[in-house]
Amino acid sequence: MRVGLNAGEPIAEDEDLFGTAVNRAARIAAMAQGGEILVANVVRELAEGKDFLFGDRGETALKGFDDPVRLFEVKWQEEG
């Protein structure tokens, strides 16, 4: 499984969500490898002060978007 997270206001129609925020999340998910969680910089900023560790993956161009987005990998720690 791979996960891509973005934050923003989706457009809701009937039981579907779409729009720029949803499209960007899908593009980010497509960049992730199996077992990896990638997040846009906006998500990292929203999680500031929480117990999450992020590894900077740098600026990345996403298909269909003019401006690159800075991606971060969510780092997991084993409890023990």
Secondary structure as GFF3:
##gff-version 3
##sequence-region A 1 80
A	DSSP	beta_strand	3	5	.	.	.	ID=ss1
A	DSSP	beta_strand	11	13	.	.	.	ID=ss2
A	DSSP	beta_strand	16	18	.	.	.	ID=ss3
A	DSSP	alpha_helix	20	31	.	.	.	ID=ss4
A	DSSP	beta_strand	37	40	.	.	.	ID=ss5
A	DSSP	alpha_helix	41	46	.	.	.	ID=ss6
A	DSSP	beta_strand	53	60	.	.	.	ID=ss7
A	DSSP	beta_strand	69	75	.	.	.	ID=ss8
###
